[in-house]
């Protein structure tokens, strides 16, 4: 059975490699494009609810353009959905990503010049020039200290997750502007070069390995409940985006386990280690 979240088919069109597996009016190879807006909702249908989000510079494959909407698949995690066609630009060979909680693109290489864009962690840009303290990009001048080459990965997903501390909770969110539990985990592991699905059920089924009952928790380990995931910072403290606090917070594992069970969401369902 196919997972609609990861299957580039909508009945009218489908990816060529799905021929014989799904029903569609036409099968296409798709065209490459990039996201040209800072944060874009990836929706389950045109004007429908948000499934996940795509950030500036993200590479996508476009399978259909229809009535102002594009049916796309993200290349980093395989999620499919609809984005406004206006959010797409020609494919970009991005070179750097925002490696701090957020940054600004300025009109000139001067922090007092107008700020043109507010960019969250993980947004990707193309550096076209280098100044003393700034990189020049098509979006403006960005402080060099805030960017990192795409090939320079982070080593510790828990450190990345801590960049999001205090970010507001947003169901389906994928940025420091707003993020949910699985979006936080995905961002942390993607920044370290690990493939990671965007939803907690897929993370629980396929990310890393299940810990044995006697194994101690380590930094970066993941704790799952039904519909929720958190990341351990040490043996006792975790970080997670949650609707109880409506933010990314630190919380003791024991305290969170009691609270989550008391609110009717059950016991821990899995403990997994990726690294």
Long-range contacts (C-beta under 8 A, 24 or more apart in sequence): 3-202, 4-80, 5-51, 5-79, 5-80, 5-198, 5-199, 5-202, 6-78, 6-79, 6-80, 7-80, 8-61, 8-63, 8-71, 8-73, 8-80, 10-63, 10-64, 10-71, 12-64, 12-66, 13-63, 13-64, 13-71, 14-63, 15-61, 15-63, 15-73, 28-63, 28-64, 30-61, 30-62, 30-63, 30-73, 31-61, 31-62, 32-59, 32-60, 32-61, 32-62, 32-91, 33-59, 33-60, 33-61, 33-62, 33-70, 33-72, 33-88, 33-89, 33-90, 33-91, 34-58, 34-59, 34-60, 34-88, 34-89, 34-90, 34-91, 34-92, 34-94, 35-60, 35-83, 35-87, 35-88, 35-89, 36-87, 36-88, 36-89, 37-86, 37-87, 38-117, 38-118, 38-119, 38-120, 38-123, 39-120, 39-174, 39-175, 39-177, 40-83, 40-84, 40-87, 41-83, 41-172, 42-72, 42-74, 42-79, 42-80, 42-81, 42-82, 42-83, 43-81, 43-82, 43-83, 44-81, 44-82, 45-82, 46-82, 48-82, 49-172, 50-171, 50-172, 51-79, 51-81, 51-172, 52-77, 52-79, 52-81, 52-172, 52-174, 52-183, 52-198, 53-172, 53-173, 53-174, 53-175, 53-183, 54-83, 54-87, 54-174, 55-120, 55-122, 55-123, 55-124, 55-174, 55-175, 56-117, 56-119, 56-123, 56-124, 56-125, 56-139, 57-92, 57-94, 57-97, 57-123, 57-124, 57-125, 57-126, 58-124, 59-91, 59-92, 60-88, 62-88, 76-190, 77-186, 77-190, 77-195, 77-196, 77-197, 77-198, 78-197, 79-198, 92-124, 92-126, 93-126, 94-124, 94-125, 94-126, 94-150, 95-125, 95-126, 95-127, 95-149, 95-150, 96-124, 96-125, 96-126, 96-127, 96-135, 96-147, 96-148, 96-149, 96-150, 97-122, 97-123, 97-124, 97-125, 97-147, 97-148, 97-150, 97-191, 98-122, 98-123, 98-124, 98-125, 98-142, 98-146, 98-147, 99-146, 99-147, 99-148, 99-154, 100-145, 100-146, 100-163, 101-163, 101-164, 101-176, 102-176, 103-142, 103-143, 103-146, 103-147, 104-140, 104-142, 104-143, 105-137, 105-139, 105-140, 105-141, 105-142, 106-134, 106-140, 106-141, 106-142, 107-140, 107-141, 108-141, 109-133, 109-134, 109-136, 109-141, 110-141, 111-143, 113-141, 115-140, 116-140, 120-175, 120-176, 120-177, 121-160, 121-163, 121-164, 121-175, 121-176, 121-187, 121-191, 122-174, 122-175, 122-187, 122-190, 122-191, 123-175, 124-150, 153-191, 153-192, 153-193, 154-191, 154-192, 155-192, 156-192, 156-219, 156-220, 157-185, 157-188, 157-189, 157-191, 157-192, 157-194, 157-220, 157-231, 157-274, 157-275, 158-188, 158-219, 158-220, 158-231, 158-232, 158-233, 158-239, 160-187, 160-188, 160-191, 160-192, 161-185, 161-187, 161-188, 161-231, 161-239, 161-248, 162-233, 162-239, 164-239, 164-241, 164-248, 165-239, 165-248, 165-249, 165-250, 166-247, 166-248, 166-249, 167-241, 167-247, 167-248, 168-246, 168-247, 169-241, 169-242, 169-243, 169-245, 169-246, 169-247, 169-248, 171-243, 173-241, 174-198, 179-241, 179-248, 180-241, 181-228, 181-229, 181-230, 181-240, 181-241, 181-242, 182-229, 183-241, 184-231, 184-239, 184-240, 184-241, 184-248, 185-222, 185-229, 185-231, 188-231, 189-274, 192-275, 194-274, 200-224, 200-227, 200-228, 200-229, 201-227, 203-229, 203-272, 204-229, 204-269, 204-270, 204-272, 207-272, 207-274, 208-272, 208-273, 208-274, 208-275, 209-272, 209-273, 210-270, 210-271, 210-272, 211-271, 211-272, 211-273, 215-271, 215-273, 217-253, 217-271, 218-273, 220-273, 220-274, 220-275, 221-271, 221-272, 221-273, 222-270, 222-271, 222-272, 222-273, 222-274, 223-253, 223-268, 223-270, 223-271, 224-268, 224-269, 224-270, 224-271, 224-272, 225-260, 225-265, 225-266, 225-267, 225-268, 225-269, 226-265, 226-266, 226-269, 227-265, 228-260, 228-265, 230-256
